[in-house]
Amino acid sequence: MTTKSTTQLSPEQAAWSRNMQAQILQAIDTTGQLVVADCIGVDSSTITKMKQPHGTAKHSDIERLCHLLAATGLKVVDKDMKCYDQNHVSWLYGLAKLGMNRSLDVDDFLHADAALQIAEGTYQPRGAL
């Protein structure tokens, strides 16, 4: 079985791979290598080995993982981030833009809010606030 090298990734995939490597290495440094090692049940030296090429390998374990992710179209994201389909976001953006184009200026939003409050009987003029 042959393995792909970085040169066989497209330039875009190679860039993704490098960015993911940087993210992972930064996360290990931020979290602490010992903490990461304890979480996955290995010695701290194992994490060091994962970060560096060893034996006859040209790439570290982390580099190979990032190459795999890039080659399969996956990516590393922060746990607090949410990912959305680009088509869905484009559709929502288009709807928002359409709604914004119907308004002439910011006062249109204020008048709409005031009309709703008047209808509900909760309107208070600005001087009364």
HELIX and SHEET records of a PDB file:
HELIX    1   1 THR A    6  GLN A    8  5                                   3    
HELIX    2   2 PRO A   11  THR A   31  1                                  21    
HELIX    3   3 GLN A   33  ILE A   40  1                                   8    
HELIX    4   4 SER A   44  LYS A   51  1                                   8    
HELIX    5   5 ASP A   61  ALA A   71  1                                  11    
HELIX    6   6 GLN A   86  ARG A  102  1                                  17    
HELIX    7   7 VAL A  106  GLU A  120  1                                  15    
HELIX    8   8 ARG A  126  ALA A  128  5                                   3    
END                                                                             
